[in-house]
Each structure stands twice: as structure tokens, then as C-alpha cells.
Amino acid sequence: MEAKPAVSAHRRDEAGLTGLKDAVDSGAEYVEIDIRRTGDGRLVVHHDPAIGGLPLNRLTYRRLQELSPRPVPLVADAMEIIANGGAQGHLDLKERGCEHETAELAVAAFGVENFVVTTREVTSLVEIKRNFPKARTALSVGRGLWERGAARDLAPLRLIREAGADMVALNHRLARVGVLRQCGRAGFPVMIWTVNAEPLMRRFLGDPRVAVLITDHPGVALGLRDASPSPRR
């Protein structure tokens, strides 16, 4: 009998600090935060590369706070909230240049075994593994069809191995067209994102190849998971 998948509470930064605390209180094993750097060098929790048409990497943290409709947490503060709530960190790097500081902060906040770093950038994961070899990493796979490199996502094993990744963070659409099967056969645990429909939750929560289900609705996912039998191979 296999262990049931963990749940990662995916919270877009539109929810601000309240959403982050709600995610921690949901009981999910992981809480996801998106990480970028401001123009004055602060690591912040923010999904999009711009706000109000202005790029974050040209704004000071103070100016970002002025433009945002709700407080934008610093990454260190968000990690403290997550760790104090008893959850593990799911740290999604949205750009290059945040690798070392993010991992350093995460080791201090969670301990090296209680977080996972996800990103689509192979070179970022290589850098993290070089400097923090015990940190868990996952290559994010699932570009939009219009994005450069989308075709490679249909056969990602070479890039996963090149990145030295421990896991794969796989878009649920790709999971349903054979990529989950590829990753499972290669022995890579899979994180599935972002699953919000209950039928898909049930499907992936019952799949032994899935290690983590990422969702905007962690309470629903936890209820479905805990009401179902453990998946069997």
C-alpha cells in the first residue's frame, strides 16, 4: 500500500498575507510561494513580473508596496509564517538570480529536508544542487503552447536529469497525455499543478506516481484524500 499524495496549497499573491495565512491554516503539507526580486534587491512573494505595467525588477520594495492593492510579503517573512504553521515550503522561483538567497533562507527557516524548490530553469536547479546538495528540487514542466521550448515538455526526461532534479512539477494537462507515465517509469516523483476540479483531484490523489497535488483549494483536496483509500500499485 502506497502513501497518499501530499497537498500543496497554491496561493497566487492576489490573496496577500491573508491568503498566505489561510493556506497555512488549511492543513496542507506544503504552502507554495512565488519568488521574484525587486529593483533594490529584496526577495518578494509575487507571481507576475510587473505591477501596474511596471517591471518589479525596476521598482523598490517601497514603491511595490505603494502600487500593490495589498501588502506584498518579503520571502523571509512568508517562510517564517509557513514554518511556524507547521507546513513545508514549496518555493517557486519565477526568475533567475534568486537561487542562492532563496535556498539559504529556506534552510534557515525550514531545515534542509522540509522544503522543495521548483522552477522551469534547468540552470537554477543546477546551481542550487551545487551549493545545497541535500535540498530537494523539482523541474517545472508545462509551458504554454505559444512559449519557446513547449515541445520539449512532451519528453522532459533529459532536462530533468540535466537539472539534477529530485522531482518533477508537471502541469496536469501534460500529465494526462503520457508525460506522467514517462516520469513514473523513470522513477521521478511527480508534483501535479494546478488541480482545482474535483474529478481531477480524485484521479491524481489515487495515482501512486503522484507525490504532491498542487491546488488552489487545499481543504477540498485534503477532504477527498482523507476519505479515499490509499493508492495501490
CORMO-V567941 format. One line per field, one symbol per residue. ss: DSSP state (H for helix, E for strand, - for the rest). psi: psi as a letter, one per 40 degrees, with the letter a starting at -180 (. if undefined). Layout:
ss = ???
psi = ???
This chain:
ss = -----EEEEE--HHHHHHHHHHHHH----EEEEEEEE-----EEE----EE--EEHHH--HHHHHHH------EHHHHHHHHHH---EEEEEE-----HHHHHHHHHHHH----EEEEE--HHHHHHHHHH----EEEEEE--------HHHHHH-HHHHHHH---EEEEEHHHH---HHHHHHHH--EEEEE----HHHHHHHH----EEEEEE--HHHHHHHHHH------
psi = hiiiiihhhhhiedeaddddddddedeidihhihhihideehhihhdieihfehhdeeiidddddddieihhiiddddddddddeeiihhhhheiieeddddddddddddieefihhiiehddddddddddgdeihihhhhfiideihedddeegeddddddefidihhhhddddefedddddddeehihhhihhdhddddddddeheehdhhhiegddddddddeeiiiii.
